[in-house]
Amino acid sequence: MSEETKVKGPASYFPSIEKKYGQPISHWLNQLGTVNDKKHMEMVNWLKAEHGMGHGHANALVAYFLASAKNT
């Protein structure tokens, strides 16, 4: 994969998130939509507590979710 096509930022975690937790990213983004009244770290902690997600994966999903919400 060339440097120009390499995924960077939170989305770079997506393949490992899907592999480890067995759900597509759309599933996790939909889950975050149910708690979008919470702050960033509250959402991260929710993913960790309710779904057993590691901190890095949870943080990447929340960062992507919140950035996407700002762009819509």
C-alpha positions in Angstrom: 0.0 0.0 0.0 1.5 3.3 -1.0 1.8 6.2 1.4 -0.9 8.1 -0.6 -3.5 5.4 -0.2 -2.8 4.4 3.4 -5.7 5.2 5.7 -4.7 7.5 8.6 -6.4 8.7 11.7 -9.2 6.9 13.5 -10.3 5.0 10.4 -6.9 3.2 10.4 -8.2 1.2 13.4 -11.4 0.0 11.6 -10.1 -3.3 10.1 -8.8 -4.5 13.5 -12.0 -3.3 15.2 -14.1 -5.3 12.8 -11.9 -8.4 13.1 -11.7 -8.3 16.9 -15.3 -7.5 17.8 -17.0 -9.3 14.8 -19.2 -6.4 13.8 -19.0 -3.9 10.9 -18.1 -0.3 11.7 -21.6 0.8 10.8 -22.8 -1.3 13.7 -20.6 0.6 16.2 -21.5 3.9 14.7 -25.2 3.1 15.1 -24.5 2.1 18.7 -22.8 5.4 19.3 -25.8 7.1 17.9 -27.9 5.8 20.8 -25.6 7.7 23.3 -24.8 10.8 21.3 -25.9 13.0 24.2 -22.8 12.0 26.1 -19.3 13.7 26.0 -16.4 12.1 24.1 -14.9 10.2 27.1 -18.3 9.2 28.4 -18.9 7.5 25.0 -15.5 5.9 25.1 -16.1 4.6 28.6 -19.6 3.3 27.5 -18.1 1.3 24.7 -15.5 -0.1 27.1 -18.0 -1.0 29.8 -21.0 -2.2 27.7 -19.1 -3.9 24.9 -15.7 -4.8 26.4 -13.9 -2.7 23.9 -10.3 -1.6 24.4 -9.5 2.0 25.0 -7.8 2.7 21.7 -10.5 1.1 19.6 -13.3 2.9 21.5 -11.5 6.2 21.3 -11.0 5.8 17.5 -14.7 5.0 17.0 -15.8 8.0 19.1 -13.4 10.4 17.4 -14.6 9.3 14.0 -18.3 9.4 15.0 -18.0 12.9 16.4 -16.0 14.2 13.5 -18.5 12.8 11.1 -21.4 14.4 13.0 -19.7 17.8 12.7 -19.4 17.4 8.9 -23.1 16.7 8.3 
